[in-house]
Amino acid sequence: MTRTIRTAILILISALTALPVHAQYEFRTIDTSNGLPSNSVRAVIQDRHGLIWIGTGQGLCSFDGNNVKIEPFASQGMSQYVNCITLDHDGNTWIGTDDAVYRLNSPTAPMIPTEAVVNCIT
């Protein structure tokens, strides 16, 4: 009986030591050298399709895991300084800048001018 218990304990210890202690992660730096318009990142959010939205001091970018794409969004003469990004329950992406709120891919009311800096959208 004692031998069976020892054997079971050894098998259990062998199985546990074969398990990875922690998951392996890949870290990459995304900056102006690989596509961002500015290294001043103010907001980051991931949408339901896995696309990562990055708001910088000089514009908005999307990152699909491989490539950074600059996303034009601001009206002529308006600020490109992104302060915040949020998603609503319909999947719309909302951008807050120094002088407006934008709703991406919206045929109606894509921009709402403000009299103040938009630091948060809830």
Summary of the structure (lengths in Angstrom):
residues: 122
radius of gyration: 23.4
end to end distance: 63.7
largest distance: 82.9
contacts: 292
relative contact order: 0.13
helix: 16%
strand: 31%
